[in-house]
Amino acid sequence: MAILSKIRERSLFLIAIIGLALFAFVLDPSKIFNSSKVEEIGEINGETIDRKDFVKALEDYKTQTGNRVSEMQAAKTVWNNILRKKIYQKQLADAGITVGEEDVWLEIINAPSVKNNPQFKNEAGLFDEEKFKQFLADTKENNPKLWSAWSNYMNQIRDNAEKNTYNNLVTAGLGASLKEGENQYFNENTTIDARYVYVPYTSIVDSLVNVSKNEIKAYIKSHATDFEVDATRDISYVKFDIKPTTTDEEAIKKEVATLLDDRKEYSNVTKGEITVQGFKNTSDLKEFFIENGSDINLNSKENFVFKNQVSKEISEAVFKGNKGDVFGPYKDKGFFKISKITEVTQMPDSVKASHILIPFIGSRAATAETKQTEEQAKKTADSIVKIIKRNSFKFTALAKKFSKDKSNADKGGDLKWFTYSRMVPEFRDYAFLHKKGSIGVVKTAFGFHVIKIDDQKNNQKAVKLATFGRKIVPSEATENKAFQDAENFSLEVSKGDSFFNVARDKKYQTKTASGLKMLDENVSGIGKQRQIVSWAFNKDSNVGDFKRFDLENGYVVAFITAKINKGLTPVSRAASKIKPMLINKKKAKLINEKLKGSTLQELATATKIPVRNTSKVNLKSPTISGVGFEPNVVGAMYNATVGKVYKGIEGKKGVFSFKVIKKELPTKLPNYHFLSKQIAKKRKTQTSKVYDAIKNASDIEDNRASFYGIQ
């Protein structure tokens, strides 16, 4: 690989640099990391989160998830778990409430996964608390790995108990009065008929109003909570993919083709030429695959395949062929392949069968009730077969009595119709390679199956194929070219020419990744590239900096285009959102200056806009006919006095003047108890908002960025 060769070329230089770095770290680690933060991962309400504790929690979580999550995903989850736990603990402590050991224990033993576990039940089938205690004691003494899992589980129970205790205390006070129910009923069902004059903001051209940077800045400061942002970076990049060229593909195809026929090779053992058998004539496929380096494993239990399951490149030829025929080379799913027919048969594409499952101790279908050994289960299955062969009508009754497959035992073991790939190989082979009416015993991982083939359909040709393949990969020359292109591009940019000018001149496509956050790992269009994010956030990285990065299948030259620090959104970023609002505000002022008169008709004449009507408007759906969604205006109408003219009401799309003609109240209800209950119920489900509120009120310092090497 080109990357490896470059590393080898510079190995002495790299070793020297790494050695110096390690030496500097040993002498004074505070020069590498911030000495005041080296043992801290953060602080929550004055309580330090120790680095070692975070690392242990991180490792436990990754083990718990089977290492199926990325480092940054794990770090985010663990930090949020710690945050939630510490915040709830402080709230409970401030309220003088303690979740005791007995509370936690009751939660644990009442959890369904514990209470219903057969392992912890007595002979009467009831949960035995002493049995569970003994299990925990034995596990702690003899099985550290399992004990760690149980400890984590019990800690989660404690954390959940603390969270639920606090949430229950808060939601207990989140009721609703009958008056609230009544108000909601009238607010949602009162309808309004009105006449109005609507002057849209678009009636004034934008050039008549001007919004300055200082005005936008002032708006941001006065609405600070709406414009607080985390630190972000924007980058642009050019990607140099290492992809196989047409020349690479032709070379691989040619190489695979040479393996078809016998060939002469010089042997160091015999000191002369020997004949090496090709794919067509080899009698030992396993050895051939190993000797010639197939990128596709030879499956000694290869499945039969039907025509529609074979590559279209060869399917027609294969299903006209015979055992021993060879096909290819052909391109399929990123490989060049050659295939040989190793077996031919006639078989159905679907089978209808019934079975009786007899599990044995250690089989996958075994339960706590399973008592038979493998030998005993086999004898039981053989005995059932003898009975059925004498009288096949007894199959249904025997299945109901003996089969442990609960999904179909009550149906007489009927599995209905199934295709070739649905069943485990042993079961499948019996069902598809024996004839209709056959009855036999088959052993699988689940136990012994007494199988009766009830029906078969669509009998057709099927084959087994041995397929040798070489993955289509780029050549070293292709890899080197991608590396050289990336290097040359970086060199041109380093000479002072614009990143974008160089990309344009070389006809390279530039892509962007905006709003990268400090602990992100994904870069849009590239995927997981933590190295790029770390570089962009390094204290020495600035707008205009660029760097080449090695990817798994290529290179990227990245360029920092924007650097936003934590705090208030810069004016340049917020302008597109704020400027239209401020423009409309100024337009509203100009429109209001035109609103001369005390009646709607006078206002209509002054603005040269006709009076319009709207009916059945309500707060639940605040839409004005002919205009659209206008909640502020409808709210003003709801609270207006009937018959009075109101003018200069600023809406989303323009300025309104109106007069309410009729306000129609809904029929009063006997009581509003069910509505107040609905309001209370909805409030009690908003525990996430409760957490968000106390989180926002907490003092949190997050130093994870330093932990992951961002200074």
N, C-alpha and C positions, 0 to 999 in steps of 0.2 A: 504493500500500500504506500502511496506517496507520502502520507502523513507520517507513517512510521519511518520512512527513509529520511525525512527532514529532521525527525527527532534524533535519529542515529547520528546525522551529520553534526548536530549541535549538542551532543550528549555531554561532552566535557564542560562546555559553557554552562549548561543547565545544572550539572552537579555542583559546580563552583558557586553559582547563584543560590541554590537551595542550601548549600553548606553555610554560606555567609548569613543567610536569613535565620537558620536554626541557631547559629552561634549568637546572633544578636538577640534572639528570643530568650535564650538561656541566660545571657548576661542581664537583660532587663526586659521582661515581658510587657511592662507598662508602655514601652516604646511601640510595641506592636498593637496592643489594645489599650483603651482608656482604663487606667488603673483603678479609677473609682467605680467602674462598671463591670470589671472583668469577672466578678463573681455574682453579678445580678443580671436577671433577665427582664426585670421590670419592678414596678412598685404599684400597689393597689391600696389606696386609702392609708398610706403610710407604712404598709406591710411589704417588706422586700420579698420578691420571688427569687429564690436562690437558683443559681445556674444549674447546680447538680440536681436539684429537685425537678427542674424543668427537663433536663436531659433524661432522667429516669422515667418521668411521665411520658416523654416522647418515645422512648424505646418500648415502654409497656404498650403504648397505643399502637405502634407499628407492628409489634408482635401480635397483638390482639386482632389486627386487621389482616394478618398474614402478609405484611409488607406489600399490600396491594395499592397503597396510596403513596403519593410522592412526598418528599421531605417537606416541602412548603405546605402542602395540604395538611399533613400531620401536624406541623408546627402551628398552623392556624386553628385547627380543632382543639389541640391541647391547650393553647393559650386561652381560647374562648371558654373552655371548660374550667380552667383555673380562675379566670375572671369571674365567671358566673358563681362559682363556689365561694370565692372570697367576698364577693358583694353581698350574697345572701347571708353568709355567716355574720358579716358586720351588721346588717339590718336586724338580724335576730338578737345579736349581742346588745345592740342599742335599745331594743325593746325588752331586754331582760328575759328572753325566752331561750331555753336550751332543749335541743333534741337529744334525749338520753339514749343510753345503750339499749334499754328495754324497748324504746320506741323503734329503734333500728332493727332489733332482733325480731320484733313482731312483724315488721315489714318483710323481712327476709323469709321467715317461715310461712308467711301467707302468700308469698309469690307463687303463682301457678307452677313455674318451672321447678320449684322446690317441693311444694305441697303435693303435686301430682306425680312426682318422680317415684317409680316403683322401688327404686333402691332404698328409699327412706320410709317404706310402708311396712307395717307389721303383718303377721299372719292373717289378721282379719281384714287386711287391705286398707287400713287407716294410717294416716301420717303419724310417724313415731318421732317425736322431737328428740328423744335420747339417741335414737339411731343416727339422726342427722348430726347431733353434737359429736358422737363418736367418729363419724365419717370425717368431720372437719379436723378433729384431733389427730386421727391417723394420717390424714392428708398433710397436715402441717409437719408432722414428724418424718414422714417417709417419701413425700412427693413434692419437692420444692416448686417445680414448674406448675403443677396443678394447684398448689396452695396459692401461688402468685395470682393465678387466674381467679380463684375464689376470693382472694383479698381484694382484687380490683372490682369484682362484682359487688362485694359487700360495701366497698367504699362508694360505689355508684348508688347503691340503695340509700346510704347515709346522705349523700349529696341531694338525691331526689327528695328524700324526706324533709331535708332542710328547706329546699325550694318550695315544696308543696305546703309545708307548714306556714311559710311566710305568705305565699299566694292565697292560701285559704283565709288567713287573718285579714288580708287586704280585701279580698272579694266578698268576705262576710259583710263588709260595710258598704258594698256597691249595690244597694237596692235602688228602688225607684218608687216615688210616691204616686198616688192615684191622680194627683194634679198633673204630674209629668205625663202620665198616660193620656189624660184628657187633652193636654196641650198638643201632644203629638198627633192625636186624632184630628183635632181642628186644624192644625197647621197643614196636614197632608190632604185634607178633604175640603177645605174652604176654596171656592172658586171665585175668580174675579173677571168681570167684564170691564174693559177700559178703552178709552180713545187716547191716541198718542201722536206726537210729532217726533220723528226720528231723524237726526242729522248725523250721517255716518262720518267717521274720522277721515275717510277717503275723499270727502268733499273738499278737503283742504290739501293742497299739494305739499309734499314734504319739504320743498325748497323754502317754504315760508317759515319753517321752524328750524331751529338749530340746537343740538344737544352737545355740550362740551365734555371733554374728558373729566374735568373737575366735577361736573354735575353727576356723571356716572360714578365717579369715585365717592362722592358724598352719599349717593344712594346705597352703594355697597356698605359703607360704614354704618349708615342708619339701619341697615337690614343685615347686620353682620352674621347672625346665626344662619341666614339663608345662603351665605356665600363663603362659609368656612370650608376649606379643602385640605386634603392631605397632599404631601409632596408628590409631584408627578414628573415624568420625563416623556418627551416625544422624540422619537427617532425616525430616521429614514434609512433605508438600506438597499443594497444590491446583493442579490443572492446568486452564487455561482454553483449550480447543481452539477454533481458528478453522475451523469447518466450514460448508460451504454449507447454508443453511436451505432449507426448502421454497419460500419466496418467491424465493430466489436461483435455485433450479433452474427455477422457472416462468419467470423473466425470461430465462434463457439459452435455454430451449426456445422461447419466443416469438420471441426474436431470430433463432434459427436458422430458424424457420418463415418469417420474412419474406424469407429468401434463396431460397425455392423459386420464386416467381413473378417475372416482370418488374415493375419498379417505376420510378416517375418520380422524378428527382432534379434539383435545380438545378445547372447547370454554370457555373463561373466562366469557363470558356474560351469557351463559346458564349453566355454571358449569358442563358440560358434553360433551359427544362426539356428533359431528355434521357431516353430510355428505357434503363435498365440491365437487361441480361438476367439472369434468375434461373437457378437451378441446372437447372431443367427445360429451358430453351431455349438455354443457352449452348453455343456451338460451340467454345469454347476453355477446357477445364477447368483447364489449368495457370494461365491468367490469372485465372480465377474464384477459385481457391484462394488465390492471392497477394493479389488485390484485397480479398477478404473475410476474410482472416486465419484460415485454417483451422489448427487445432492438430494436424491429422493431415496428413502429407505425401501428396501425390498421387504414386503409384508408376506411372510410365509403363510398367513391365513387370509390372503387376499379375497375380498368379497367377489361374488359374481356381479356383473353389471349388465344392464340392458342397453339397448342402442342409444336411448336418449340421455344416458349417463356418460357416454364416451365423447371426447372432443370431436366437434364437427369436422375437424381437419381429416380425421381418419375413420369416423364411424361407419361410413358406407363401405369402405374397404374391409374393415374388421368384420362386419357382419355378413360379408360374403366369403370370408376367409375360414381357415381351418387351424387346428392345433399346430403350433410351431411356426405359424406365419409371423413375419416381423414387419413393422410399419414405422415410417419416419426417416429422417428427423422431422419433427413438426413443432411449431411454437405453440405453447399452451401455458397460460397463467404464470408468465415470467420465467419459463424454462424452455429449453430445447430438449425434446423427449424422443426416445425410441421405445416402442412397445412390442411385446411378444405375447401371442395367445398361448396360455399354458393349460387351459381347460375349456371345453365346450360342452354345454348341456341344453336341454329343453326344460323350462320351468315356468310356473305361473308368476304373474306379477303381483298377485294378491291371494291370500289364503284366509279361509274362515276355519277357526279351530276352537277347541275347548281344552281346558287343562284342570288338573287337580294338583295343587302344590303341597308337597310334604317337606317342610323345613327340618333341619337337624341342628344340633348345638354348634354354633360357630358360623352358620350360614347367614346371609344378609336378611332373610325373612324370619329369622329366629326371634322369639320374644321370651319374656320371663317364664311363659308357660311351656316353652319347648323343652321336652325331656329326652327325645330320641337322639341317639348317636347317628353318625352318618350311615353306619352299617344297618342299624335298625330302621332308619328312614328308607333305605334302599329296599329292604325286605317288605316294608309296608307298601311301597310303590309297586313292586313286582306282584304282590298279592292282589292288589287292586286291578292290575292289568289282566291277570288271569280271569278274574270275575267278569270284567268288561268284555273280554274276548269271547267268553261263553254267552254273555247276554249284554249287548251294547246298550240296551235300554236302561240299564242300571247306572249308567254314567252320571246322570243328573243327580240321583239320590246320593250316590257316593261322593260327588263333589260337594254337595251341601253338608255332608257329614264330616268329611276328612280334609277338604281343601282349606288352607290357611290364607289364601288370597282373598281378603275380605272385599275387594272391589267387585268380584264376580262370583263368589262361592254360592250366594243365594240364587244366582241365575244359572246354576248348574255348571259353572266354570266357563260359560260362553265368553270368548274373547272377541267375538264378531270378526269383521274383516280387517286385516292388517297387511301392510306392505313389507317388502323384503328387509328394509333397513330399520324397521320399528323394534324388532325383538333382539335380545342378546344372541350372539352368534350360534351357540349350541341349540337353542330353541328354534331359531330361524332356519338353520340348516336342516333340522328334522322336518319342519313344517313345509319347506319349499322343495326338498329333495326326495320326499316320500310321496306316495300317491294318496288320493282321496280315499278315506276309510281306514288309513293306517292308524294303529294304536301302539304306542311305545313309551319307554321311560328315558328321560334325558336329565342329566345333572347340569345345573348351572350354579352360579354363586348364590342364588336364592334358595336352593334346595333341589329336591327331585320333583320333576314334573311328569305326570301321566298325561300324555298328549293324544288327543283324538282329532284327526284331520277331517273336518266336516265338509269342506268344499274348497275348490280351487277354480280360478278363472284366468283367461288371457294367457294360455300357455304359449311360450315363445322362446327364441334362442337367447341364451345368456352365455357370457364368456368371463373367464378370469384373465386379467392382463398383468404381466410383469412389466413395469415401466421404469426405465433408466432415465435420469434427467440431469442436466447441467443448468444451474441457475444462470440467467442472463445478467452478467455483471460488467461494469466498465473495466476496460483494460488499464494497465498502469499508465500508458500514454495518455489516455483520456483523463485520468486522475491528475496527472502532471499538468495537463493543459488548463484544467480548472484552477489549479493552484497558481499557475503562472498568470492567468487572467486576473485573478483576485489580487496578486502581488503587484502587477502592472497598474491596475486601477488605483490601488492604495498609493503607489509611487506618484502617479499623476496628480492625485489630490494633495499629496504632501508638498508638491512643488508650488502650491499656492492657488491653483485653479479651483473653482467652485466644484463641490461634490456633484451638484446637479448638472453643471456644464459638462464635466467629464463624462458623466453617465449618458447625457444626451448625445455627445459627440461619438461615443462608442456604441450608441444605440442599446444601452442597457436599460432595463425596466427598473425604476425605483418604486419601492413600496414604503408605506408608513405604518408605524405602530404608535398610536397616541394614548396618552393617559396612563403610562406604565406606573405602577405603584411600587414602593420600596421592597415589598415582600412578594411581588408577583414572580411567577416563574415562566409563564407563557407569553410569548411575543407573537402578535398576530401575523399569520402567514408562515411562521417558522416552527411554532410549537414550544415545547419546554426548552427554554434557553436561559437558565438562571444566570449564567456567566455574563450575558449581555445586559441584563437588568442590573446586576451588581456593578458592572463597569459604569453604566449610565448614572448610577447614584453615588459613585465614589466621590469623595470630597474634592479630588483633583480633576474631576471630569467637568468640562464646561461646554456651553453651546458652541458648536463648530468643531468639536473634537471628533475624531473618527478612529476606528480600529477594525482590524480583520480578525474574524473568529472562525475556528474550525468547527464544522458541523459533522454529523455522522456521515452524511452523503453529500458533502460539499463545503462551501465557504460562504461567509457573509461579511461584507464590509458595511459597518453601521456608522451612522452620523447623527450626533445629537442636535436636534433642531429647536428644542424648547426645554426650559428648566423652570419648573414651578415649585416654589418652596411652600412648606406648610404654613397656613394662615388664611388670609382673605384672598379670594380669587383676584388675579390681576385684572386691571381695567380692560386690557386687550382681549381677555378671555370672556369677560362678562358682558362686553358691549353689545354683542348680538342679541342678548336676552333682555338687557335693561333699556337699551336705546329706543326700541319700539314703544315701550311703556311710557318713557319720558316724553317721546314725541306726541303720543296720544294725549298725555296730560296737558301739554302745551296747546295742542289742537282744541282740546275741550275748553280751554280758557278763551281761545279765539271764537269758538262757536257760541259760548255763553254771552260774549259781547254782542252777538247778533240777535239774541233772544229778547226782542223788545215787544212788550205787550203783556196783558194779564189774562187773555183767553187763548184757547188752543188755536182758534182761527187767526187771531192776531199774530201768534207765534209762527203759524204756518205761512202767513203772508210775509213776515219778516225774513224767513229762511227760504221762501219759495219752495216749500215741501208740503205736500198735502197731509191732512189729518187722516190717520188710519184707525182701524178698529181691531181689537183682539178680544177673544172670549174664552171662558172656561180655563183661564190660566191658574196654576196652583204651584205651591212651593215644592211639591214632590217632583214635578217635572217643569222647571222654570223656563219654558220656551215661549217666546213671543212670535206669533204668526207673522211671516214676512221678514223676520230678522234672524231668529235662531235662539241659541242658548244665552240667556241674560239673567243669571241668578240675582245680581245686585239690584237690577231694575224691578224684577218681580217681587223681591223682598221689600223694596220701597212701596210698591203698589199694595202689598199685603197690609202694611202698617199705615197706609194713607187714609185720610178722611174722605168718605164718598162725596163726590161733587166738587171737591177742591182741586184747583190746578197746581201742579208741581212742575217746576222747570229746572233744567240744568243738571239732571241726574246722569252721572257718568256710568256708562255700561262698558261691555267688552268691545263692542263694535262701533259705538258712537254715543252721542248725547241725546237723552230722552226728556221730553216734557209730556206729562200725561194727566188725565183726570179719570178716576175710578167711577164708572157708571153704576156698577152693581157689585156687591160683595155677598155671595150666597153661602151661608153656613150649612154644614151637614146636619142631619137629624141627630139630636142628642141621644146618647146611649144610656141604658139604665145604670151601668157602672163601667169603669175603665180599668178594672182589676187585671183582665187578661193582657191589656196593652202595657200596663206598668210591669207585669211579670216578664213580658217580652223584652222590655228595655233593660230590666235587671239581669235577665239571662244573657243578653248580648254583652253587657258590661263585664259579667263574670268570666266571659271567654277571652277577655283582652289582657291576659296575664303577660303576654309578650310585650305589650305596651307598658305594663307596670315595670318589667325588667329594664326596658329601654330608658324609662324615666329615671330609675335609681342608678343606672349605669352612667347616664349623662350627668348626674349629680355627683358622681364619684370622682375622686382624684386618681387618675390612671397615668402611669408612665410606662411606655412600651419600648424596651431596648432590644427587641428581637433583631433589629437591623444590625446592631453591633455584633450580636451573636453569630450572624451569618456574614460577617466580614465587611459590612458597609460602614465606613468611618466618616 
